[in-house]
Amino acid sequence: MIKLRAAIASLLTVTGIALAQDANVIELKPSTNPATPLAYEKTEFTAKAGAKVKLVISNNGGAVPQPHNVVLCKPGTAEKVMGAAMAMLTDPAGMAKAYVPETPDVIAFTKFAQPSQTESVEVTLPAEVGDYPFFCTFPGHSAIMKGVLKVTN
Ligand SMILES: [Cu+2]
């Protein structure tokens, strides 16, 4: 039993090293709390400036099955981008664009992950430290389905 534990521990260490060499994974999931079904389960993440990260929307276990995505923006631009996303509701191609406006304020985004599906995107974070907002652009979600990626040195 002790040998098995040691083997598992060394396996985890190896896995940890392997992960460190890949992009840091920032995994968003819908809340499992029926009181806040249209929120992300975890709303705050930290990453290093200039790091390569993988944004993942894992649409599993949500209290209410709906499509979700994740849109990462430059600091201070959340309301502007949310407003532009809202304006796309009248655009016939809006859904196909996942209601993500074409603006340099958007650093990275995923497509909509349907319930029980996963979407992801890899991005190299800017060199500037700051609070980078992220949110879901499915209509009506961004007011509460949002969070912050703290980019540090
Ligand atoms: Cu959503």
Backbone and ligand atoms as CSV (ligand in chain L), in Angstrom:
chain,resi,resn,atom,element,x,y,z
A,1,MET,N,N,0.831,-1.210,0.000
A,1,MET,CA,C,0.000,0.000,0.000
A,1,MET,C,C,0.864,1.259,0.000
A,2,ILE,N,N,1.898,1.247,0.816
A,2,ILE,CA,C,2.802,2.405,0.859
A,2,ILE,C,C,3.506,2.568,-0.490
A,3,LYS,N,N,3.895,1.416,-1.073
A,3,LYS,CA,C,4.543,1.468,-2.379
A,3,LYS,C,C,3.609,2.062,-3.426
A,4,LEU,N,N,2.350,1.680,-3.335
A,4,LEU,CA,C,1.356,2.174,-4.292
A,4,LEU,C,C,1.206,3.687,-4.145
A,5,ARG,N,N,1.165,4.134,-2.881
A,5,ARG,CA,C,1.039,5.574,-2.641
A,5,ARG,C,C,2.221,6.334,-3.222
A,6,ALA,N,N,3.407,5.772,-3.026
A,6,ALA,CA,C,4.610,6.424,-3.544
A,6,ALA,C,C,4.563,6.478,-5.064
A,7,ALA,N,N,4.088,5.386,-5.655
A,7,ALA,CA,C,3.990,5.332,-7.119
A,7,ALA,C,C,3.010,6.387,-7.616
A,8,ILE,N,N,1.877,6.521,-6.907
A,8,ILE,CA,C,0.878,7.527,-7.313
A,8,ILE,C,C,1.461,8.928,-7.139
A,9,ALA,N,N,2.164,9.147,-6.024
A,9,ALA,CA,C,2.752,10.467,-5.766
A,9,ALA,C,C,3.742,10.839,-6.865
A,10,SER,N,N,4.565,9.871,-7.269
A,10,SER,CA,C,5.548,10.187,-8.304
A,10,SER,C,C,4.861,10.403,-9.648
A,11,LEU,N,N,3.774,9.659,-9.851
A,11,LEU,CA,C,3.006,9.835,-11.085
A,11,LEU,C,C,2.412,11.246,-11.126
A,12,LEU,N,N,1.883,11.697,-9.982
A,12,LEU,CA,C,1.287,13.035,-9.918
A,12,LEU,C,C,2.345,14.101,-10.157
A,13,THR,N,N,3.554,13.854,-9.621
A,13,THR,CA,C,4.646,14.811,-9.816
A,13,THR,C,C,4.984,14.919,-11.293
A,14,VAL,N,N,5.067,13.771,-11.948
A,14,VAL,CA,C,5.378,13.759,-13.379
A,14,VAL,C,C,4.284,14.497,-14.151
A,15,THR,N,N,3.031,14.215,-13.788
A,15,THR,CA,C,1.910,14.887,-14.446
A,15,THR,C,C,2.002,16.391,-14.229
A,16,GLY,N,N,2.342,16.780,-13.001
A,16,GLY,CA,C,2.465,18.204,-12.673
A,16,GLY,C,C,3.496,18.882,-13.555
A,17,ILE,N,N,4.618,18.217,-13.769
A,17,ILE,CA,C,5.676,18.781,-14.617
A,17,ILE,C,C,5.170,18.901,-16.056
A,18,ALA,N,N,4.472,17.870,-16.500
A,18,ALA,CA,C,3.952,17.884,-17.864
A,18,ALA,C,C,2.985,19.042,-18.058
A,19,LEU,N,N,2.138,19.273,-17.034
A,19,LEU,CA,C,1.173,20.365,-17.143
A,19,LEU,C,C,1.877,21.714,-17.173
A,20,ALA,N,N,2.923,21.851,-16.370
A,20,ALA,CA,C,3.636,23.119,-16.279
A,20,ALA,C,C,4.240,23.501,-17.629
A,21,GLN,N,N,4.583,22.489,-18.425
A,21,GLN,CA,C,5.181,22.778,-19.727
A,21,GLN,C,C,4.117,23.170,-20.750
A,22,ASP,N,N,2.887,22.717,-20.532
A,22,ASP,CA,C,1.802,23.090,-21.429
A,22,ASP,C,C,1.222,24.419,-20.963
A,23,ALA,N,N,0.209,24.867,-21.702
A,23,ALA,CA,C,-0.456,26.094,-21.307
A,23,ALA,C,C,-1.140,25.900,-19.952
A,24,ASN,N,N,-1.142,26.965,-19.134
A,24,ASN,CA,C,-1.902,26.930,-17.895
A,24,ASN,C,C,-3.371,26.849,-18.268
A,25,VAL,N,N,-4.076,25.964,-17.609
A,25,VAL,CA,C,-5.491,25.784,-17.948
A,25,VAL,C,C,-6.365,26.590,-16.991
A,26,ILE,N,N,-7.192,27.403,-17.564
A,26,ILE,CA,C,-8.169,28.169,-16.790
A,26,ILE,C,C,-9.523,27.621,-17.179
A,27,GLU,N,N,-10.082,26.818,-16.289
A,27,GLU,CA,C,-11.310,26.095,-16.640
A,27,GLU,C,C,-12.544,26.726,-16.005
A,28,LEU,N,N,-13.439,27.157,-16.864
A,28,LEU,CA,C,-14.703,27.720,-16.401
A,28,LEU,C,C,-15.782,26.667,-16.517
A,29,LYS,N,N,-16.632,26.630,-15.488
A,29,LYS,CA,C,-17.780,25.716,-15.486
A,29,LYS,C,C,-18.991,26.496,-15.028
A,30,PRO,N,N,-20.190,26.087,-15.475
A,30,PRO,CA,C,-21.379,26.750,-14.958
A,30,PRO,C,C,-21.619,26.353,-13.504
A,31,SER,N,N,-22.197,27.268,-12.757
A,31,SER,CA,C,-22.490,27.019,-11.354
A,31,SER,C,C,-23.463,25.848,-11.200
A,32,THR,N,N,-23.220,25.046,-10.189
A,32,THR,CA,C,-24.133,23.934,-9.897
A,32,THR,C,C,-25.178,24.356,-8.860
A,33,ASN,N,N,-25.076,25.612,-8.409
A,33,ASN,CA,C,-26.003,26.122,-7.406
A,33,ASN,C,C,-27.291,26.597,-8.087
A,34,PRO,N,N,-28.446,25.968,-7.782
A,34,PRO,CA,C,-29.698,26.369,-8.445
A,34,PRO,C,C,-30.052,27.840,-8.210
A,35,ALA,N,N,-29.499,28.445,-7.155
A,35,ALA,CA,C,-29.809,29.850,-6.873
A,35,ALA,C,C,-29.072,30.783,-7.828
A,36,THR,N,N,-27.956,30.321,-8.377
A,36,THR,CA,C,-27.170,31.142,-9.313
A,36,THR,C,C,-26.757,30.285,-10.511
A,37,PRO,N,N,-27.751,29.758,-11.257
A,37,PRO,CA,C,-27.417,28.813,-12.326
A,37,PRO,C,C,-26.623,29.440,-13.467
A,38,LEU,N,N,-26.808,30.749,-13.679
A,38,LEU,CA,C,-26.142,31.376,-14.814
A,38,LEU,C,C,-24.942,32.201,-14.354
A,39,ALA,N,N,-24.138,31.580,-13.521
A,39,ALA,CA,C,-22.882,32.193,-13.095
A,39,ALA,C,C,-21.798,31.151,-13.323
A,40,TYR,N,N,-20.547,31.568,-13.357
A,40,TYR,CA,C,-19.460,30.599,-13.408
A,40,TYR,C,C,-19.264,30.056,-11.991
A,41,GLU,N,N,-18.859,28.823,-11.913
A,41,GLU,CA,C,-18.623,28.198,-10.616
A,41,GLU,C,C,-17.500,28.925,-9.864
A,42,LYS,N,N,-16.417,29.210,-10.587
A,42,LYS,CA,C,-15.277,29.925,-10.000
A,42,LYS,C,C,-15.094,31.209,-10.793
A,43,THR,N,N,-14.893,32.321,-10.108
A,43,THR,CA,C,-14.907,33.607,-10.813
A,43,THR,C,C,-13.581,34.354,-10.774
A,44,GLU,N,N,-12.593,33.788,-10.082
A,44,GLU,CA,C,-11.310,34.504,-10.035
A,44,GLU,C,C,-10.153,33.551,-10.302
A,45,PHE,N,N,-9.264,33.960,-11.214
A,45,PHE,CA,C,-8.093,33.166,-11.573
A,45,PHE,C,C,-6.888,34.086,-11.596
A,46,THR,N,N,-5.712,33.485,-11.499
A,46,THR,CA,C,-4.473,34.256,-11.550
A,46,THR,C,C,-3.541,33.612,-12.567
A,47,ALA,N,N,-2.837,34.442,-13.329
A,47,ALA,CA,C,-1.855,33.928,-14.281
A,47,ALA,C,C,-0.743,34.959,-14.433
A,48,LYS,N,N,0.386,34.503,-14.974
A,48,LYS,CA,C,1.534,35.398,-15.156
A,48,LYS,C,C,1.399,36.183,-16.462
A,49,ALA,N,N,1.850,37.429,-16.410
A,49,ALA,CA,C,1.872,38.244,-17.625
A,49,ALA,C,C,2.716,37.545,-18.686
A,50,GLY,N,N,2.244,37.535,-19.900
A,50,GLY,CA,C,2.978,36.913,-20.998
A,50,GLY,C,C,2.886,35.407,-21.062
A,51,ALA,N,N,2.175,34.818,-20.111
A,51,ALA,CA,C,2.060,33.354,-20.083
A,51,ALA,C,C,1.080,32.874,-21.144
A,52,LYS,N,N,1.308,31.655,-21.576
A,52,LYS,CA,C,0.373,31.028,-22.492
A,52,LYS,C,C,-0.671,30.318,-21.634
A,53,VAL,N,N,-1.923,30.634,-21.844
A,53,VAL,CA,C,-2.976,29.978,-21.071
A,53,VAL,C,C,-4.009,29.376,-22.017
A,54,LYS,N,N,-4.710,28.406,-21.491
A,54,LYS,CA,C,-5.796,27.783,-22.252
A,54,LYS,C,C,-7.092,28.074,-21.520
A,55,LEU,N,N,-7.962,28.823,-22.169
A,55,LEU,CA,C,-9.274,29.109,-21.598
A,55,LEU,C,C,-10.207,27.980,-21.997
A,56,VAL,N,N,-10.832,27.378,-20.993
A,56,VAL,CA,C,-11.710,26.246,-21.252
A,56,VAL,C,C,-13.090,26.538,-20.670
A,57,ILE,N,N,-14.117,26.329,-21.461
A,57,ILE,CA,C,-15.468,26.353,-20.913
A,57,ILE,C,C,-15.970,24.919,-20.952
A,58,SER,N,N,-16.083,24.357,-19.769
A,58,SER,CA,C,-16.521,22.972,-19.628
A,58,SER,C,C,-17.971,23.010,-19.162
A,59,ASN,N,N,-18.876,22.858,-20.109
A,59,ASN,CA,C,-20.296,23.076,-19.808
A,59,ASN,C,C,-20.947,21.816,-19.243
A,60,ASN,N,N,-20.481,21.436,-18.064
A,60,ASN,CA,C,-20.987,20.229,-17.413
A,60,ASN,C,C,-21.518,20.553,-16.024
A,61,GLY,N,N,-22.619,19.907,-15.679
A,61,GLY,CA,C,-23.127,20.007,-14.313
A,61,GLY,C,C,-23.889,21.270,-13.997
A,62,GLY,N,N,-24.155,22.081,-15.007
A,62,GLY,CA,C,-24.874,23.318,-14.739
A,62,GLY,C,C,-26.282,23.049,-14.226
A,63,ALA,N,N,-26.748,23.913,-13.312
A,63,ALA,CA,C,-28.076,23.725,-12.735
A,63,ALA,C,C,-29.159,23.893,-13.799
A,64,VAL,N,N,-28.911,24.741,-14.794
A,64,VAL,CA,C,-29.848,24.947,-15.905
A,64,VAL,C,C,-29.051,24.754,-17.197
A,65,PRO,N,N,-29.401,23.743,-18.028
A,65,PRO,CA,C,-28.620,23.514,-19.241
A,65,PRO,C,C,-28.812,24.612,-20.294
A,66,GLN,N,N,-27.763,25.349,-20.558
A,66,GLN,CA,C,-27.775,26.418,-21.557
A,66,GLN,C,C,-26.379,26.474,-22.175
A,67,PRO,N,N,-26.265,27.033,-23.386
A,67,PRO,CA,C,-24.919,27.208,-23.950
A,67,PRO,C,C,-24.154,28.273,-23.156
A,68,HIS,N,N,-22.842,28.105,-23.089
A,68,HIS,CA,C,-21.990,29.105,-22.435
A,68,HIS,C,C,-20.689,29.237,-23.214
A,69,ASN,N,N,-20.056,30.395,-23.086
A,69,ASN,CA,C,-18.712,30.565,-23.623
A,69,ASN,C,C,-17.897,31.393,-22.641
A,70,VAL,N,N,-16.707,31.775,-23.054
A,70,VAL,CA,C,-15.901,32.671,-22.238
A,70,VAL,C,C,-15.175,33.635,-23.173
A,71,VAL,N,N,-15.299,34.918,-22.830
A,71,VAL,CA,C,-14.695,35.990,-23.618
A,71,VAL,C,C,-13.789,36.783,-22.679
A,72,LEU,N,N,-12.503,36.824,-23.006
A,72,LEU,CA,C,-11.523,37.528,-22.161
A,72,LEU,C,C,-11.221,38.879,-22.786
A,73,CYS,N,N,-11.279,39.935,-21.957
A,73,CYS,CA,C,-11.116,41.300,-22.469
A,73,CYS,C,C,-9.997,42.043,-21.751
A,74,LYS,N,N,-9.610,43.156,-22.365
A,74,LYS,CA,C,-8.604,44.031,-21.760
A,74,LYS,C,C,-9.187,44.687,-20.510
A,75,PRO,N,N,-8.324,45.034,-19.551
A,75,PRO,CA,C,-8.808,45.666,-18.317
A,75,PRO,C,C,-9.666,46.900,-18.622
A,76,GLY,N,N,-10.745,47.028,-17.880
A,76,GLY,CA,C,-11.595,48.207,-17.991
A,76,GLY,C,C,-12.519,48.251,-19.188
A,77,THR,N,N,-12.587,47.179,-19.974
A,77,THR,CA,C,-13.406,47.214,-21.187
A,77,THR,C,C,-14.656,46.330,-21.114
A,78,ALA,N,N,-14.899,45.711,-19.964
A,78,ALA,CA,C,-15.999,44.745,-19.858
A,78,ALA,C,C,-17.343,45.333,-20.276
A,79,GLU,N,N,-17.689,46.491,-19.716
A,79,GLU,CA,C,-19.018,47.056,-20.012
A,79,GLU,C,C,-19.146,47.420,-21.481
A,80,LYS,N,N,-18.063,47.963,-22.044
A,80,LYS,CA,C,-18.065,48.346,-23.451
A,80,LYS,C,C,-18.291,47.113,-24.343
A,81,VAL,N,N,-17.564,46.040,-24.046
A,81,VAL,CA,C,-17.679,44.827,-24.864
A,81,VAL,C,C,-19.039,44.155,-24.648
A,82,MET,N,N,-19.524,44.148,-23.401
A,82,MET,CA,C,-20.860,43.576,-23.129
A,82,MET,C,C,-21.922,44.340,-23.909
A,83,GLY,N,N,-21.778,45.659,-23.957
A,83,GLY,CA,C,-22.737,46.489,-24.690
A,83,GLY,C,C,-22.705,46.170,-26.176
A,84,ALA,N,N,-21.486,45.994,-26.717
A,84,ALA,CA,C,-21.341,45.674,-28.139
A,84,ALA,C,C,-21.910,44.283,-28.427
A,85,ALA,N,N,-21.751,43.368,-27.477
A,85,ALA,CA,C,-22.294,42.007,-27.633
A,85,ALA,C,C,-23.820,42.065,-27.660
A,86,MET,N,N,-24.376,42.874,-26.778
A,86,MET,CA,C,-25.837,43.034,-26.692
A,86,MET,C,C,-26.372,43.600,-28.004
A,87,ALA,N,N,-25.634,44.532,-28.593
A,87,ALA,CA,C,-26.056,45.169,-29.850
A,87,ALA,C,C,-26.101,44.160,-30.997
A,88,MET,N,N,-25.403,43.026,-30.825
A,88,MET,CA,C,-25.382,42.006,-31.887
A,88,MET,C,C,-26.640,41.131,-31.878
A,89,LEU,N,N,-27.509,41.315,-30.886
A,89,LEU,CA,C,-28.719,40.483,-30.811
A,89,LEU,C,C,-29.601,40.656,-32.041
A,90,THR,N,N,-29.516,41.821,-32.672
A,90,THR,CA,C,-30.334,42.060,-33.865
A,90,THR,C,C,-29.593,41.645,-35.135
A,91,ASP,N,N,-28.345,41.206,-35.002
A,91,ASP,CA,C,-27.540,40.770,-36.141
A,91,ASP,C,C,-27.895,39.315,-36.458
A,92,PRO,N,N,-28.383,39.039,-37.704
A,92,PRO,CA,C,-28.749,37.645,-38.034
A,92,PRO,C,C,-27.580,36.675,-37.875
A,93,ALA,N,N,-26.348,37.185,-37.995
A,93,ALA,CA,C,-25.170,36.328,-37.854
A,93,ALA,C,C,-24.633,36.337,-36.426
A,94,GLY,N,N,-25.346,37.009,-35.530
A,94,GLY,CA,C,-24.854,37.153,-34.157
A,94,GLY,C,C,-24.583,35.833,-33.459
A,95,MET,N,N,-25.535,34.914,-33.564
A,95,MET,CA,C,-25.378,33.606,-32.904
A,95,MET,C,C,-24.155,32.872,-33.448
A,96,ALA,N,N,-23.968,32.928,-34.785
A,96,ALA,CA,C,-22.830,32.240,-35.403
A,96,ALA,C,C,-21.500,32.829,-34.914
A,97,LYS,N,N,-21.526,34.101,-34.548
A,97,LYS,CA,C,-20.313,34.765,-34.041
A,97,LYS,C,C,-20.237,34.648,-32.515
A,98,ALA,N,N,-21.125,33.862,-31.922
A,98,ALA,CA,C,-21.205,33.690,-30.467
A,98,ALA,C,C,-21.394,35.034,-29.760
A,99,TYR,N,N,-21.979,35.992,-30.491
A,99,TYR,CA,C,-22.204,37.335,-29.938
A,99,TYR,C,C,-20.921,37.955,-29.402
A,100,VAL,N,N,-19.815,37.661,-30.086
A,100,VAL,CA,C,-18.533,38.260,-29.699
A,100,VAL,C,C,-18.230,39.380,-30.691
A,101,PRO,N,N,-18.220,40.611,-30.221
A,101,PRO,CA,C,-17.958,41.732,-31.126
A,101,PRO,C,C,-16.507,41.745,-31.616
A,102,GLU,N,N,-16.349,42.246,-32.838
A,102,GLU,CA,C,-14.991,42.357,-33.386
A,102,GLU,C,C,-14.374,43.654,-32.887
A,103,THR,N,N,-13.547,43.533,-31.869
A,103,THR,CA,C,-12.901,44.699,-31.281
A,103,THR,C,C,-11.565,44.260,-30.675
A,104,PRO,N,N,-10.567,45.149,-30.732
A,104,PRO,CA,C,-9.274,44.802,-30.100
A,104,PRO,C,C,-9.368,44.672,-28.578
A,105,ASP,N,N,-10.514,45.064,-28.013
A,105,ASP,CA,C,-10.692,44.905,-26.563
A,105,ASP,C,C,-10.855,43.434,-26.175
A,106,VAL,N,N,-11.234,42.599,-27.147
A,106,VAL,CA,C,-11.377,41.160,-26.890
A,106,VAL,C,C,-10.028,40.488,-27.161
A,107,ILE,N,N,-9.490,39.850,-26.140
A,107,ILE,CA,C,-8.178,39.199,-26.265
A,107,ILE,C,C,-8.318,37.771,-26.781
A,108,ALA,N,N,-9.341,37.101,-26.316
A,108,ALA,CA,C,-9.574,35.708,-26.738
A,108,ALA,C,C,-10.994,35.321,-26.384
A,109,PHE,N,N,-11.526,34.350,-27.123
A,109,PHE,CA,C,-12.872,33.879,-26.797
A,109,PHE,C,C,-13.057,32.468,-27.321
A,110,THR,N,N,-14.010,31.773,-26.728
A,110,THR,CA,C,-14.374,30.443,-27.222
A,110,THR,C,C,-15.723,30.530,-27.916
A,111,LYS,N,N,-16.010,29.492,-28.699
A,111,LYS,CA,C,-17.342,29.331,-29.251
A,111,LYS,C,C,-18.264,28.934,-28.099
A,112,PHE,N,N,-19.567,28.872,-28.373
A,112,PHE,CA,C,-20.493,28.392,-27.359
A,112,PHE,C,C,-20.299,26.896,-27.164
A,113,ALA,N,N,-20.186,26.497,-25.921
A,113,ALA,CA,C,-20.183,25.068,-25.594
A,113,ALA,C,C,-21.623,24.707,-25.260
A,114,GLN,N,N,-22.162,23.755,-25.988
A,114,GLN,CA,C,-23.518,23.299,-25.685
A,114,GLN,C,C,-23.467,22.475,-24.395
A,115,PRO,N,N,-24.620,22.283,-23.732
A,115,PRO,CA,C,-24.619,21.485,-22.497
A,115,PRO,C,C,-23.897,20.148,-22.688
A,116,SER,N,N,-23.054,19.816,-21.750
A,116,SER,CA,C,-22.200,18.623,-21.695
A,116,SER,C,C,-21.053,18.653,-22.708
A,117,GLN,N,N,-20.841,19.794,-23.366
A,117,GLN,CA,C,-19.692,19.909,-24.268
A,117,GLN,C,C,-18.663,20.893,-23.733
A,118,THR,N,N,-17.498,20.876,-24.377
A,118,THR,CA,C,-16.380,21.719,-23.948
A,118,THR,C,C,-15.806,22.454,-25.150
A,119,GLU,N,N,-15.469,23.710,-24.945
A,119,GLU,CA,C,-14.763,24.481,-25.971
A,119,GLU,C,C,-13.567,25.143,-25.298
A,120,SER,N,N,-12.521,25.394,-26.093
A,120,SER,CA,C,-11.352,26.030,-25.500
A,120,SER,C,C,-10.600,26.847,-26.533
A,121,VAL,N,N,-9.725,27.695,-26.047
A,121,VAL,CA,C,-8.872,28.508,-26.911
A,121,VAL,C,C,-7.579,28.783,-26.148
A,122,GLU,N,N,-6.480,28.785,-26.880
A,122,GLU,CA,C,-5.189,29.119,-26.253
A,122,GLU,C,C,-4.838,30.553,-26.590
A,123,VAL,N,N,-4.264,31.242,-25.620
A,123,VAL,CA,C,-3.902,32.644,-25.821
A,123,VAL,C,C,-2.642,32.966,-25.018
A,124,THR,N,N,-1.808,33.799,-25.587
A,124,THR,CA,C,-0.658,34.318,-24.842
A,124,THR,C,C,-1.104,35.636,-24.226
A,125,LEU,N,N,-1.035,35.699,-22.903
A,125,LEU,CA,C,-1.525,36.883,-22.199
A,125,LEU,C,C,-0.641,38.090,-22.491
A,126,PRO,N,N,-1.229,39.283,-22.465
A,126,PRO,CA,C,-0.430,40.501,-22.646
A,126,PRO,C,C,0.622,40.631,-21.545
A,127,ALA,N,N,1.606,41.478,-21.803
A,127,ALA,CA,C,2.692,41.687,-20.830
A,127,ALA,C,C,2.268,42.596,-19.684
A,128,GLU,N,N,1.134,43.284,-19.872
A,128,GLU,CA,C,0.685,44.238,-18.850
A,128,GLU,C,C,-0.069,43.529,-17.728
A,129,VAL,N,N,0.334,43.804,-16.484
A,129,VAL,CA,C,-0.396,43.237,-15.357
A,129,VAL,C,C,-1.725,43.984,-15.221
A,130,GLY,N,N,-2.681,43.355,-14.590
A,130,GLY,CA,C,-3.982,43.993,-14.396
A,130,GLY,C,C,-5.087,42.979,-14.218
A,131,ASP,N,N,-6.291,43.495,-14.031
A,131,ASP,CA,C,-7.468,42.642,-13.876
A,131,ASP,C,C,-8.172,42.536,-15.219
A,132,TYR,N,N,-8.092,41.366,-15.805
A,132,TYR,CA,C,-8.695,41.127,-17.119
A,132,TYR,C,C,-10.065,40.479,-16.929
A,133,PRO,N,N,-11.114,41.198,-17.318
A,133,PRO,CA,C,-12.461,40.631,-17.129
A,133,PRO,C,C,-12.765,39.547,-18.159
A,134,PHE,N,N,-13.561,38.587,-17.754
A,134,PHE,CA,C,-14.080,37.603,-18.703
A,134,PHE,C,C,-15.554,37.373,-18.391
A,135,PHE,N,N,-16.294,36.986,-19.413
A,135,PHE,CA,C,-17.720,36.766,-19.227
A,135,PHE,C,C,-18.259,35.929,-20.371
A,136,CYS,N,N,-19.529,35.523,-20.217
A,136,CYS,CA,C,-20.222,34.714,-21.223
A,136,CYS,C,C,-21.113,35.641,-22.039
A,137,THR,N,N,-21.065,35.497,-23.371
A,137,THR,CA,C,-21.867,36.385,-24.212
A,137,THR,C,C,-23.176,35.754,-24.673
A,138,PHE,N,N,-23.552,34.611,-24.091
A,138,PHE,CA,C,-24.887,34.089,-24.436
A,138,PHE,C,C,-25.896,35.115,-23.906
A,139,PRO,N,N,-26.912,35.463,-24.739
A,139,PRO,CA,C,-27.819,36.551,-24.351
A,139,PRO,C,C,-28.343,36.443,-22.913
A,140,GLY,N,N,-28.144,37.521,-22.181
A,140,GLY,CA,C,-28.649,37.607,-20.813
A,140,GLY,C,C,-27.715,37.087,-19.739
A,141,HIS,N,N,-26.584,36.496,-20.110
A,141,HIS,CA,C,-25.713,35.875,-19.112
A,141,HIS,C,C,-24.656,36.799,-18.506
A,142,SER,N,N,-24.159,37.739,-19.303
A,142,SER,CA,C,-22.957,38.461,-18.859
A,142,SER,C,C,-23.138,39.277,-17.581
A,143,ALA,N,N,-24.386,39.620,-17.251
A,143,ALA,CA,C,-24.611,40.402,-16.037
A,143,ALA,C,C,-24.121,39.658,-14.800
A,144,ILE,N,N,-24.262,38.311,-14.799
A,144,ILE,CA,C,-23.765,37.566,-13.630
A,144,ILE,C,C,-22.732,36.505,-13.995
A,145,MET,N,N,-22.711,36.090,-15.268
A,145,MET,CA,C,-21.761,35.052,-15.666
A,145,MET,C,C,-20.465,35.728,-16.081
A,146,LYS,N,N,-19.676,36.090,-15.072
A,146,LYS,CA,C,-18.468,36.866,-15.339
A,146,LYS,C,C,-17.453,36.629,-14.223
A,147,GLY,N,N,-16.227,37.024,-14.507
A,147,GLY,CA,C,-15.176,36.861,-13.517
A,147,GLY,C,C,-13.970,37.682,-13.904
A,148,VAL,N,N,-12.875,37.464,-13.169
A,148,VAL,CA,C,-11.659,38.243,-13.382
A,148,VAL,C,C,-10.449,37.346,-13.424
A,149,LEU,N,N,-9.602,37.574,-14.420
A,149,LEU,CA,C,-8.302,36.916,-14.488
A,149,LEU,C,C,-7.266,37.939,-14.054
A,150,LYS,N,N,-6.663,37.684,-12.906
A,150,LYS,CA,C,-5.655,38.605,-12.378
A,150,LYS,C,C,-4.319,38.254,-12.999
A,151,VAL,N,N,-3.791,39.154,-13.802
A,151,VAL,CA,C,-2.508,38.941,-14.471
A,151,VAL,C,C,-1.429,39.645,-13.662
A,152,THR,N,N,-0.464,38.841,-13.221
A,152,THR,CA,C,0.556,39.363,-12.305
A,152,THR,C,C,1.967,39.154,-12.886
A,153,ASN,N,N,2.935,39.778,-12.259
A,153,ASN,CA,C,4.334,39.593,-12.685
A,153,ASN,C,C,4.888,38.281,-12.184
L,1,CU,CU,CU,-23.429,31.591,-20.145
